[in-house]
Amino acid sequence: MNQPLRGKRILVTRPEAQAGNLADMITAQGGQPERFPLLKIAPANDLSPLRQAVARFDEYSLVIFISPNAVNFSVPYILSRRPWPETVQAAAIGPGTVAELASHGLKKIIAPSERFDSEALLELPAFQAHRVAGKRVLILRGSGGRELLADTLLERGARVEAVTCYHRSAPDDGTPIMSLLHNRAIDALTISSSEGLRNLLSLLDTEGCERLRVLPVFVPHRRIADMAIALGMQCVVLTGPADAGIIKSLYEFDWLHHERNC
């Protein structure tokens, strides 16, 4: 059996709840996934904004879920208090979020089919000014993050509310990953968010950062790639979107050439 990742230890940095699929794909290709979530996910400290939104749920035309975590920390709460209204259209940025919504029985989801980011969502017909002007739009998201989606919809005339339903934070202890880097026991890493990359660098000492910067870094979005380069990563691989794009780039990567030149 062809296993192009045999003998390679790959750092998987997605939040714990989203890391399993990519880790399984790496294992199937002969690699050894090393899970180290760079974002800790927890429920929002204050659920009153979500509770208030649910109380007037029928007033929204669109409800946008930013991530699978946005689904996991809001949809069970919503559906425990009321059925999903037929008049409210759900939207998602990526396929992982669509899949999470489907697991809760929500099937008719507006989502991009190629790039998976706020820009791609805003390009869809349903989000153009003549479609959203005067409409109430609810964005369910985590703490922090970009304001592009909300700001653009406001500019297009929508009445936008953004509710934080989960909290993101950095790991407390970088010792496990620092040990692996010091011992040259990591062959590559996958990064799925700019915030996660910043968290990783903040956890490392000087030697750890130096080891990290020569490793191949596989990222599924140009914005993350640009940040990785700006932060000194010397081998940044821009992959296709989602886990499928990352795994394809991992098994197509020229490992021998990289090892010869590092």
C-alpha positions, 0 to 999 in steps of 0.5 A: 500500500502506498503510504506517502507519509510513512515515518512523518510526524505531523502536528495537527493544531485544530481545536480538539473537536475538529482535529479527528478527521485530519488526524485520521487522514494522516494515519491512513497515509502512513503518518503519525498525527500529533494533536496539539490544539492551538485554540481552547474552546469554551462556552461564552461566559454570558449566554444572555445575548444568545437567549435574547436572540432566540426570543426574537428568532422569527424576526431574522431572515438570515442566521450565519454560523462562522464555524463548527464551534458556533453550531455546537455552542448555539444550535442545541441551545436554540432547538431546546427552546424552539423549533427552527423557523421555516422562514429563517435561512441558515448560512455557513462559511465552510463544509465543516460547519455545513456538516455540523448543521446537518447533524442537527437536522438543518439541511438547506444551508447557504454556503460557498462551494470553493473558497471557505471564508467571509469574502466568499460568503459575501460574494454569493447572490443571497448576500448582495445589497438588493437581497439583504437591505432592510433584513435582520441578520444574526451572526453566531461566532466566537470571541474575537475574529474579524469584523469583515462580515458584519461590517460589509452586511451593514454597509449593504443595508442589513440590520446585523446582530453578532452574538458570541456563543463561544470563547477562544483562548491560547493553550496554557502550556507549550512544554509538549510541543517545545519538547518535540521541537527541541528533539527534532521530532516534528516533520511538519505542521498544519495551521488552520488559523492565524490566531493559532499560529500566533498562539504557537509562537507565544508558547515557544522559547528561542530554540523552539521558534528557530526549529519551527521556522524551518519546518513545512507549514501547511495552511488552507488559506492565503491570509494565514500563509501571508501571516506565516511568511511575515512571522518568519516561516521559511517553507509555507505551503498553501493547500486546497481548502479544508482537511481534504486540501491539507491532506492532498498537499501533505502527500504530494509534498517533496519531502526528500527535496525539503530535507536536503535543503534544510 
